[in-house]
């Protein structure tokens, strides 16, 4: 139960900073306010954003329940998590967060928020390639290498026999 509390705490801090505070500052500084009426684009943004949030939260739960750890780099899972959304893509938490940001950009029709999404994607990719993947390979060895060979980094789906 304690690991779940830690996971929820760290996830809440991440969400508060990366998905609420920074986007709020971007919207405020660019003068963009909540739409007066909800049209198709705004409703689509809500649906996309909510779907991304659900995926990210599912990942937090998988880390706590299956991995016995948290998404925080300083308190990682004790077991490699390859179930739930991790069966389909190696980084579903980041995909979910990016999807939530994309939904917010749609909802607000905000190009600056879309730019922030681009920066988030570049920073996340760099973090995954230069820190997360080498760390996971060191911690989990052959199990992680087999997982990488079977599951794509960013696009959902299982690799074919040829590795594509």
C-alpha positions as CSV (number, residue, x, y, z in Angstrom):
1,X,0.0,0.0,0.0
2,X,2.9,2.3,0.8
3,X,4.3,1.9,-2.7
4,X,1.0,3.0,-4.2
5,X,0.9,6.1,-2.0
6,X,4.5,6.9,-3.2
7,X,3.5,6.3,-6.8
8,X,0.4,8.5,-6.6
9,X,2.4,11.3,-4.8
10,X,5.2,11.3,-7.5
11,X,2.7,11.1,-10.3
12,X,0.7,14.0,-8.9
13,X,3.8,16.2,-8.7
14,X,4.7,15.3,-12.3
15,X,1.2,16.0,-13.5
16,X,0.9,19.2,-11.5
17,X,4.2,20.5,-13.0
18,X,4.3,19.2,-16.5
19,X,0.7,18.9,-17.4
20,X,-1.0,21.7,-15.4
21,X,1.4,24.4,-14.1
22,X,3.7,24.9,-17.2
23,X,0.8,24.7,-19.7
24,X,-1.2,27.1,-17.5
25,X,1.8,29.5,-17.6
26,X,2.0,29.2,-21.3
27,X,-1.7,29.8,-21.8
28,X,-1.6,32.8,-19.4
29,X,1.5,34.4,-21.0
30,X,0.0,34.0,-24.5
31,X,-3.4,35.5,-23.4
32,X,-5.3,32.4,-24.3
33,X,-8.4,31.8,-22.1
34,X,-10.9,29.0,-21.7
35,X,-13.2,28.8,-24.7
36,X,-16.6,30.5,-24.1
37,X,-18.4,27.6,-25.9
38,X,-17.6,24.0,-26.6
39,X,-17.5,23.1,-30.2
40,X,-16.3,19.9,-31.9
41,X,-12.6,20.8,-31.6
42,X,-12.9,21.6,-27.9
43,X,-14.9,18.4,-27.2
44,X,-12.4,16.4,-29.3
45,X,-9.6,18.0,-27.2
46,X,-11.4,16.9,-24.0
47,X,-11.7,13.4,-25.2
48,X,-8.1,13.2,-26.4
49,X,-6.8,14.8,-23.2
50,X,-8.9,12.5,-21.0
51,X,-7.7,9.4,-22.9
52,X,-4.1,10.5,-22.4
53,X,-4.6,11.0,-18.7
54,X,-6.3,7.6,-18.3
55,X,-3.3,5.9,-20.0
56,X,-0.8,7.8,-17.8
57,X,-2.7,6.9,-14.6
58,X,-3.0,3.2,-15.7
59,X,0.8,3.2,-16.0
60,X,1.3,4.6,-12.5
61,X,-0.9,1.8,-11.2
62,X,1.0,-0.8,-13.2
63,X,4.3,0.5,-11.8
64,X,3.0,0.3,-8.2
65,X,1.1,-3.0,-8.4
66,X,3.2,-5.0,-10.9
67,X,6.6,-3.4,-10.5
68,X,6.4,-2.6,-6.8
69,X,7.8,0.8,-7.5
70,X,7.0,4.2,-8.9
71,X,7.5,6.1,-12.1
72,X,10.1,8.4,-10.4
73,X,13.7,7.7,-11.6
74,X,14.9,7.8,-8.0
75,X,12.3,5.2,-6.8
76,X,12.0,2.8,-9.8
77,X,10.0,-0.4,-10.0
78,X,11.7,-3.5,-8.5
79,X,10.4,-5.7,-11.3
80,X,10.3,-4.9,-15.0
81,X,6.7,-3.9,-15.9
82,X,5.7,-5.5,-19.2
83,X,1.9,-5.8,-18.5
84,X,-1.0,-3.5,-19.0
85,X,-0.2,-0.7,-21.5
86,X,3.5,-1.8,-21.4
87,X,2.5,-4.8,-23.5
88,X,1.8,-2.5,-26.4
89,X,4.5,0.2,-26.2
90,X,7.6,0.6,-24.0
91,X,6.8,4.2,-22.9
92,X,3.0,4.5,-22.6
93,X,3.2,6.9,-19.7
94,X,5.0,9.5,-21.8
95,X,2.7,8.7,-24.7
96,X,-0.3,9.3,-22.4
97,X,1.2,12.6,-21.1
98,X,1.9,13.8,-24.6
99,X,-1.6,12.8,-25.7
100,X,-3.1,14.8,-22.7
101,X,-1.0,17.8,-23.7
102,X,-2.2,17.4,-27.3
103,X,-5.8,17.3,-26.1
104,X,-5.2,20.5,-24.1
105,X,-3.7,22.2,-27.2
106,X,-6.8,21.2,-29.2
107,X,-9.2,22.3,-26.4
108,X,-7.5,25.8,-26.2
109,X,-6.6,25.9,-29.9
110,X,-3.2,26.9,-28.7
111,X,-0.1,27.0,-30.9
112,X,2.2,27.8,-28.0
113,X,0.9,24.8,-26.1
114,X,1.5,22.7,-29.3
115,X,5.1,24.0,-29.2
116,X,5.4,23.0,-25.6
117,X,4.2,19.5,-26.6
118,X,7.0,19.4,-29.2
119,X,9.6,20.3,-26.6
120,X,8.1,17.7,-24.2
121,X,8.5,15.1,-26.9
122,X,12.1,16.0,-27.7
123,X,13.1,16.1,-24.1
124,X,11.3,12.9,-23.3
125,X,12.9,11.1,-26.2
126,X,16.4,12.3,-25.1
127,X,15.7,11.2,-21.5
128,X,14.5,7.8,-22.6
129,X,17.4,7.1,-24.9
130,X,20.2,8.5,-22.8
131,X,19.1,7.7,-19.3
132,X,16.1,5.3,-19.0
133,X,17.0,2.7,-21.5
134,X,20.6,2.2,-20.3
135,X,19.5,2.2,-16.7
136,X,16.8,-0.4,-17.4
137,X,19.2,-2.6,-19.3
138,X,21.7,-2.4,-16.4
139,X,19.0,-3.2,-13.9
140,X,17.1,-5.9,-15.8
141,X,19.6,-7.2,-18.3
142,X,18.4,-9.9,-20.7
143,X,14.8,-9.6,-19.7
144,X,14.8,-5.9,-20.7
145,X,16.7,-6.6,-24.0
146,X,14.1,-9.2,-24.9
147,X,11.3,-6.8,-24.1
148,X,13.0,-4.1,-26.3
149,X,13.2,-6.6,-29.1
150,X,9.5,-7.4,-28.8
151,X,7.9,-4.1,-28.1
152,X,8.3,-0.7,-29.8
153,X,9.6,2.4,-28.0
154,X,6.9,4.9,-29.1
155,X,4.3,3.3,-31.4
156,X,1.9,0.8,-30.1
157,X,2.3,-2.7,-31.5
158,X,4.5,-5.7,-31.3
159,X,7.4,-6.0,-33.6
160,X,7.3,-8.5,-36.4
161,X,9.9,-11.3,-36.8
162,X,12.1,-8.9,-38.7
163,X,12.1,-6.4,-35.8
164,X,10.0,-3.7,-37.5
